[in-house]
Structure formats: C-alpha cells, structure tokens
Amino acid sequence: MIDAEIRKLADHLIFEGAIFSAAQADALHIAVAAVHRMDYLLTWNFRHMNNTTKKPMIRSICATAGYSCPEICTPMELLLESENDVSR
C-alpha cells in the first residue's frame, strides 16, 4: 500500500534531484523499499535507480529522512555477492 509516508519520501527523492520527476514510479519503488525496511531492491533500471551517480544521492536522502536505504543492485550483483559470502 502506498501511503502518505511513502509518498512523502518519494516526493523528497524527486525534489532533491535524486530521481527525475518523470520517473515518479521509480521514486515510489525506492520509497516503498526504504519505508518497509527492505534489505535489497533488485532492479535492471540503470538510468534512474541502479546508477553510480544516483545511488549516493538516494542513500543520503533516505538517511536524512530517517530511513535506511536498501542496497540497490541487479539480481546478478546480489547473486555474486551471495556466492562470495559462501566462499569466505
């Protein structure tokens, strides 16, 4: 459910420039994951979400708003990380 808390964080992500206003669905996706304390947000969206320039901004905005930002990565990145953890 997308409630006022989620919308507020999504709007903040857009207002601060971490997510383009045309990508409101992406901002909502991140906000849902952050508000619900998800550890990971898997995506193939390199343009707005899994982007080396945008991720630090997204993390900072979430933290400033009092949320822990999920690790934004591709399914493959998560799989490789899991395999590396098992190998250690």
N, C-alpha and C positions, 0 to 999 in steps of 0.2 A: 504494500500500500504506500502510495506517495502522499505523505502528509506535509504539514506546514514546515516541520523541522527539515525535512529532506529538500523541499522547495527552497527554503532559505539558504541552505548550503549550496545548492545548485546555482541559485542566483548569484551568490557570492563568488563562486568559481568563474562565472561569466563576467561579472562586474570587474573583478580583479584582472581579467585578461588571460586566465589560465586556459579557458575554453572559449571558443568563438561563439557569439550569440546565435549563429545559425546552427550550432551543434548542441542545442538545449538537451536533446535526448542523451548525449554523452555526459553532460554535466549531471543530469539526473541519475544516470547509471553509476557514476562515481559517488554521488551523494548517498544513494541507497546503500552502496557497499560500505561507506565510511560510517554512516549513522548506525547501521546494523552490525558494526564491528567485524566485518569480514576480513580474513587474513589476506586473501588474494582476490584480485579482479582480473580474470583472464579475458584477453581481447586480441584481435588482429588489427585493431584500429591504431595504426601508427601515426595518423595525421593529427588526431586530437587527444588521444589518451596515452598510448604507449610510445611516447615521444621524448627523447632525451632532453629537449628544451622545456617541454611542458610538465614532465613529472616532478621536477623540483618545485615548481610553482604550485602544482596541485597539492603536494605534500605540505608545503608551507601554509597554504590557505586552510587546509583541513586542520592542521595543528593549531593555527591561530583561532580557529572556530571551536577548538576543544575536542577534535576528533583525531583518531589515529587513522592515517591514510592506509588503505590496503596496498599491498605490493601489486603494482600494475605490470603485468607481463603476459607473454603469449603462453599458450598451453605447452609449447615445446620448451620454453625457458623454464617453466615450472618443473617439467619432467626431467630436464637435465640437472636442475638444482637438486631434485629428489634423488636422482641417481648418484650425484656427487656426495650427498649426505650419507647414503648407504655405503659407499666405497670407503669412507673415512674410518 
